[in-house]
Amino acid sequence: MENYSMYLPAYSIGNAVYEKAPAICRKAGKTAVLIGGKKALAAAGDAIEKAFRDSEVAILDRRWYGGEATWENVEALAADKAVQASEIILAVGGGKALDTCKALGEKLGKSVFTFPTIASTCAATTAVSIMFNPDGSFHGPFFLEAPPVHAFISTPIIAAAPRRYMWAGMGDTYAKYFESEMSSRGEDLVHYHALGVNISRMCLDPILKYGALAMEDNGKGEASFALEQVVLAIVVTTGIASILLTKEHIIDYNTGLAHAVYYALTRWKHIDEKHLHGEVVSFGILLLLLLDGQEEMFRKLLEFSRAVGLPTKLEDIEFSPAELKELIPAILSMHDIDHNPYPITAAMLEKAFADLEKQ
């Protein structure tokens, strides 16, 4: 384990962070392209361009990322003249837009700076892009050597976004703690894996303490202290934990049963079209806690999920018990559960689904 390097995220958070961006980005070049989602560019594009106006970094143009984090969209952007002429990629939006830009930057050898407009994932700070197929089904993780150069987290922009994104982001965030704790249980971990597991506890505690209030403030468009704590947990803490846990470009400690449930469910088209990643992962965490016999924590998370409206029944994700005969084998085929302290069987999953439906 000697002679390794760690690259952890740099970030700015607050109500005036865009003003800091030109001075930080100019170290990477003098030309940039703004790439993101349509709604994200509408929400933050003008503010970002205003911050760069009359600076040493010229924004050459804006581009839509393509609508899905696919290699096809990466290739299309790589062929774009404005992208080719830029030294810097300014990535704007949610997880799929940011992951597309990160993969693009890795492919082209360009510096990527992120401007998350919603708090739904840790994509703004982590060194992996989660890639999908054009039909929305899961393709696989693409690991990068380092995270984006810097993340600029504008709390007013995130506070103004629909609260369903933070709502889902909370579920994906506390999954980091439960999955890493479970997958590393009983092992003598190297330093970075142990550090990642311990840091991941901060993916849970702020959510339970501030989550409900942060959602209320998000609904009112208020960039409050509670909202900032939840945003930091979702965007920053989870990103740091992820980088530490995937140092060897393996998923052993960075994923688990909850994500296996989500990725298996992406085979059903309505999941990608109508439900958010973290929303479904939060449902998977309830199954994980039941299957693992964590009764006290299950009760706490069930209460939290009900309080904020996260799914607690199959019907909440528009799924029927009759479809479990297809879903359970799909879950068992996911590599996310390969590294577990004990084998997960079909019978265990059937019981966990049945027990959850009885709650």
Stockholm file with secondary structure:
# STOCKHOLM 1.0

chainA/1-359         MENYSMYLPAYSIGNAVYEKAPAICRKAGKTAVLIGGKKALAAAGDAIEKAFRDSEVAILDRRWYGGEATWENVEALAADKAVQASEIILAVGGGKALDTCKALGEKLGKSVFTFPTIASTCAATTAVSIMFNPDGSFHGPFFLEAPPVHAFISTPIIAAAPRRYMWAGMGDTYAKYFESEMSSRGEDLVHYHALGVNISRMCLDPILKYGALAMEDNGKGEASFALEQVVLAIVVTTGIASILLTKEHIIDYNTGLAHAVYYALTRWKHIDEKHLHGEVVSFGILLLLLLDGQEEMFRKLLEFSRAVGLPTKLEDIEFSPAELKELIPAILSMHDIDHNPYPITAAMLEKAFADLEKQ
#=GR chainA/1-359 SS CCSCCCCCCCEEEESSGGGGHHHHHGGGCSEEEEEECHHHIIIIIHHHHHHHTTSSSEEEEEEECCSSCCHHHHHHHHTCHHHHHCSEEEEEESHHHHHHHHHHHHHHTCEEEEEESSCSCSTTTCSEEEEECTTSCEEEEEECSSCCSEEEEEHHHHHHSCHHHHHHHHHHHHHHHHHHHHHTTTCCCCHHHHHHHHHGGGGTHHHHHHHHHHHHHHHHTCCCHHHHHHHIIIIIIHHHHHHHHTTTSCCTTTCCHHHHHHHHHTTSHHHHHHSCHHHHHHHHHHHHHHHTTCHHHHHHHHHHHHHHTCCCSGGGGTCCGGGHHHHHHHHHTCGGGSSCSSCCCHHHHHHHHHHHHHC
#=GC SS_cons         CCSCCCCCCCEEEESSGGGGHHHHHGGGCSEEEEEECHHHIIIIIHHHHHHHTTSSSEEEEEEECCSSCCHHHHHHHHTCHHHHHCSEEEEEESHHHHHHHHHHHHHHTCEEEEEESSCSCSTTTCSEEEEECTTSCEEEEEECSSCCSEEEEEHHHHHHSCHHHHHHHHHHHHHHHHHHHHHTTTCCCCHHHHHHHHHGGGGTHHHHHHHHHHHHHHHHTCCCHHHHHHHIIIIIIHHHHHHHHTTTSCCTTTCCHHHHHHHHHTTSHHHHHHSCHHHHHHHHHHHHHHHTTCHHHHHHHHHHHHHHTCCCSGGGGTCCGGGHHHHHHHHHTCGGGSSCSSCCCHHHHHHHHHHHHHC
//
